């Protein structure tokens, strides 16, 4: 695990999946898995790296008894439109929305 991965686990108690092209952070809470961040090297975006990371997390979540995958987008954040499109393309749908926080969900 990278130093950043150790930081995320120690400081925020999120797990991380990493490879040479990107990483994804997630946390399992009861029967839900919250996929917080996915980052992919800009040179290999749109090549299924993000989907592969999310798929790995889904496997872990199912094995842990999770029934739902959650994702979120902060509309005021840089790249929010792209992030929302990615979640929709992954099969997620709107769960809830406030002024500056969108929660998406997908059944596992």
C-alpha positions, 0 to 999 in steps of 0.5 A: 500500500502506498503512503497515501493509502496508509494515510487514508486508512489511518486518518479517515478509515477508508480503504483503497485499491491502487494500481499504477494507473489510479486509485479508488477509496471506499468504506463499507458501512453495514450493508452499503459501500460508499465509493468516495474517490476514483482518480485515474491518470489523465493519460489513460482516462476513458479506457475502463480503468475507473470501471475496473477499480469500481468493479473490484470494489463491488466484488469486495462489497458483495463479499462483505454482505453489501447490497448497495454501492453509493457514490457522490458528487459535489456539484461545485467541485472541479470536474463535477459534470464528468464525475456525474456522467461517469456514475450514471454510465456505471449504472447509478441513479439518484438517491438524494440531492441537496444544494451542493451534494448529490448521492447516487446509488446502485444495487449490488 
